[in-house]
Amino acid sequence: AIVRAYQATGAEVVAVNRTVVDLLDRDATTNFLKSVKPSVVVDAAAKVGGIGANNAFPVEFLSDNVRIQSNLMEAAHAADVEKFIFLGSSCIYPRDCAQPIKEEYLLTGPLEETNSAYAIAKIAGIELIKSFRKEYGRCWISLMPTNLYGPNDNFNLETSHVLPALIRKIHEAKINNLENIEIWGSGLAKREFLYVDDLAEACVLLMEIGYNGPLLNVGAGEDITIRQLVDEVVNTVGFEGTLFFDTEM
C-alpha cells in the first residue's frame, strides 16, 4: 500500500523485502542504504502476528524487531537519510489505557501481557527515533497505526490478526457446513480498524506537509466490538451456524 501511494506521487520507490536485503544483517542493511541513497525511508518491516503468535514467540518478537529497526535506523543515519517514518503499533499503550488513546499515555501503565514483547520492541523504536532527533537533529518521526486490514493481508490462522482470521475461519465454516464457530474472548473488547491504503496516504501526507512531531497516532476515529465485527463477517459470508465465545481466551 505504501509503495502504491508513493508511486502515485511520481516518486521512484525502492521496495524492500528479504530477497532484496536481510534487515537482520547490520552490514548488509548499511551497504544497501548507502548504495540506494534514498531521501525517505518508511520502516514497515517487522515480525508480526496476532495474539496467539505474540504469546507463543516472545523472544523472536522482541529480538528480531529490535534488530530490524536498529539496523535500519543506524543505516539510514550513516546514509544521511533526510526523512524516516517508523511504523509502530497501538499495542505500545497500557493495557488499561484511558479512551480514546492519546500519545501522552505512552509508558503510563502495564502493557497487555500477551503481546508485551512486541510492544517493548516498538517502544524501543520510538525511543531510538526520539534519540536520533535529539542527538543528531534528525527530522524523523514515529507513527502508531491502529489495527490494519486490506489487500494482501495474512490469512494464516496461526499468525494472522483478528479480522483476516475471522474472515478465513467463518468462510471455511460456511463452505464446510459447520454448525458452530469458536471465537476467542467475550466479544465485548473494542478495536479500531484502518484500511491499509488510508495509512499509506497518511504517510505521504505527513511527509508532504513536513510534519516533524516525535509521535503520532493514525486511526479512523471509530471503534467496533469484536462481536459487531464477527456479525459483519457472518452476515457478509452468509454463515448460518451458532457462535461460541471462549471467555478463557
C-alpha positions in Angstrom: 0.0 0.0 0.0 2.9 2.4 0.8 4.6 1.6 -2.5 1.3 2.3 -4.3 0.8 5.6 -2.5 4.3 6.9 -3.2 4.3 5.7 -6.8 1.1 7.7 -7.3 3.0 10.9 -6.4 5.6 10.1 -9.2 8.3 9.2 -6.7 10.8 6.5 -7.5 10.1 3.7 -5.0 12.6 1.0 -3.9 10.5 -1.7 -2.4 12.4 -3.9 0.0 11.8 -7.5 1.2 14.0 -10.2 2.5 15.1 -11.2 -1.1 16.4 -7.7 -1.6 18.2 -7.2 1.7 18.1 -9.0 5.0 17.4 -6.3 7.6 18.6 -8.6 10.4 22.1 -8.2 8.8 23.5 -4.9 10.0 26.3 -4.6 7.5 24.1 -5.6 4.5 21.5 -3.1 5.5 24.1 -0.3 5.8 25.6 -1.1 2.5 22.2 -1.3 0.8 21.1 2.1 2.0 24.4 3.7 1.2 24.1 2.4 -2.4 20.5 3.4 -2.9 20.8 6.9 -1.1 17.0 7.3 -0.5 15.6 10.7 0.6 12.8 8.9 2.6 12.7 5.6 4.4 9.4 4.1 5.6 10.1 1.3 8.0 7.2 -1.1 7.7 9.4 -4.1 8.3 8.7 -6.3 11.4 8.0 -9.8 12.6 4.2 -9.6 13.2 1.3 -11.7 14.2 -1.9 -11.9 16.2 -2.2 -12.5 19.9 -1.5 -16.3 19.6 1.8 -15.8 17.7 2.9 -12.9 20.0 2.2 -15.0 23.1 4.0 -18.1 21.7 7.2 -16.5 20.4 8.1 -13.5 22.6 11.8 -13.9 22.1 11.6 -13.6 18.3 9.1 -10.8 18.5 11.4 -8.8 20.8 14.8 -9.6 19.5 14.1 -9.7 15.7 12.2 -6.5 15.8 14.7 -4.6 17.8 17.5 -5.7 15.4 15.5 -4.9 12.3 14.6 -1.3 13.3 18.0 -0.6 14.9 19.9 -1.8 11.8 17.6 0.2 9.6 17.9 3.5 11.6 21.6 3.2 12.0 22.0 2.5 8.3 19.7 5.5 7.5 21.8 7.7 9.7 25.0 6.5 8.0 23.5 7.2 4.6 22.3 10.6 5.7 18.6 9.9 5.0 16.7 13.1 5.5 13.3 11.7 6.4 12.4 8.5 8.2 9.0 7.1 9.2 9.0 4.4 11.8 5.7 2.5 11.9 4.8 1.1 15.4 1.6 -0.4 16.8 -1.3 0.7 19.0 -0.2 -2.2 21.4 2.5 0.1 22.8 0.0 1.7 25.1 -1.0 0.4 28.5 -3.5 -2.5 28.7 -6.0 -0.4 30.7 -5.4 2.8 28.9 -7.9 5.7 29.1 -10.0 6.0 25.9 -9.6 7.5 23.4 -5.9 6.7 23.5 -3.6 9.7 23.3 0.1 9.9 22.5 0.9 11.1 26.0 -0.4 7.9 27.6 2.7 6.0 26.4 4.5 4.4 29.4 1.8 5.3 31.9 0.9 1.8 32.9 1.5 -2.0 32.5 1.3 -3.5 28.9 -1.0 -6.2 27.8 0.9 -9.4 28.8 0.2 -11.5 25.7 2.0 -9.1 23.3 4.3 -7.1 25.7 7.5 -8.3 23.9 6.4 -6.9 20.6 5.2 -3.7 22.3 8.6 -3.3 24.1 10.3 -3.6 20.7 8.2 -0.9 19.2 8.6 1.3 22.2 12.4 0.9 21.8 12.0 2.0 18.2 10.1 5.1 19.3 12.8 5.9 21.7 15.6 5.4 19.1 13.8 7.8 16.7 13.5 10.3 19.6 17.2 9.9 20.3 18.3 10.5 16.7 16.1 13.6 16.7 17.7 14.8 20.0 21.3 13.9 19.3 21.6 14.5 15.6 18.7 16.8 14.8 17.1 14.3 12.5 13.6 15.1 11.2 12.5 11.5 11.7 9.0 10.5 13.0 7.1 7.6 14.6 3.6 6.8 13.5 1.4 4.4 15.5 -1.3 2.9 13.3 -4.3 1.2 14.7 -5.4 -2.3 13.5 -4.8 -2.5 9.7 -6.6 -4.6 7.1 -6.8 -4.7 3.3 -5.4 -6.4 0.2 -2.5 -8.9 0.7 -3.4 -9.5 4.3 -2.1 -12.5 6.2 -4.9 -15.2 6.5 -2.8 -17.8 8.3 -4.8 -18.8 11.3 -1.7 -19.3 13.4 -0.1 -15.9 12.8 -2.9 -13.6 11.4 -4.6 -10.6 13.1 -8.2 -10.7 14.2 -10.0 -9.5 11.0 -8.4 -11.8 8.4 -8.5 -14.7 10.9 -12.3 -14.2 11.4 -12.8 -13.9 7.6 -11.0 -17.2 6.9 -12.5 -19.1 9.9 -16.1 -18.1 9.1 -15.6 -18.6 5.3 -14.3 -22.1 5.9 -17.1 -22.9 8.3 -19.6 -21.8 5.7 -18.1 -23.9 2.8 -17.6 -26.9 5.1 -21.2 -26.7 6.5 -20.0 -26.4 10.2 -22.7 -26.0 12.8 -20.7 -23.6 15.1 -17.6 -21.5 15.3 -15.4 -20.7 18.4 -14.4 -17.1 18.8 -11.7 -16.0 21.3 -12.8 -13.7 24.1 -16.2 -12.4 25.2 -16.8 -10.3 22.1 -17.0 -7.2 24.2 -13.5 -5.9 23.6 -13.3 -3.0 21.2 -10.9 -2.5 18.3 -10.3 0.3 15.8 -9.7 -0.7 12.2 -8.0 1.3 9.5 -7.8 0.4 5.8 -4.2 0.0 4.8 -4.3 2.4 1.9 -5.5 5.1 4.3 -2.4 4.6 6.4 -0.2 4.8 3.3 -2.0 8.1 2.4 -1.2 9.4 5.9 2.5 8.6 5.4 2.6 10.5 2.1 0.6 13.5 3.5 2.8 13.9 6.6 5.9 14.0 4.5 4.4 16.5 2.1 3.3 18.9 4.9 6.6 18.5 6.7 5.2 17.0 9.9 8.0 16.9 12.4 6.5 15.7 15.7 8.0 12.8 17.6 4.9 10.5 17.9 1.5 10.5 16.1 -1.4 8.0 16.3 -3.0 7.2 12.9 -6.5 5.8 13.0 -10.1 6.0 11.7 -11.5 7.6 14.8 -14.2 4.9 15.4 -14.1 1.6 17.1 -16.2 -1.6 17.0 -16.7 -4.5 19.4 -15.3 -7.9 18.3 -18.9 -9.2 18.5 -20.0 -6.5 16.0 -17.1 -7.4 13.8 -18.0 -11.1 13.9 -21.6 -10.2 13.0 -20.4 -8.2 10.0 -18.3 -11.1 8.7 -21.0 -13.7 9.4 -23.6 -11.6 7.5 -21.3 -11.0 4.6 -20.2 -14.6 4.3 -23.7 -16.0 4.9 -22.7 -18.4 7.8 -25.9 -19.6 9.5 -24.5 -21.6 12.4 -24.0 -20.7 16.0 -21.2 -18.7 17.7 -19.4 -19.8 20.8 -17.3 -17.2 22.6 -14.5 -18.7 24.6 -14.0 -16.3 27.5 -11.0 -18.2 28.7 -9.0 -16.8 25.8 
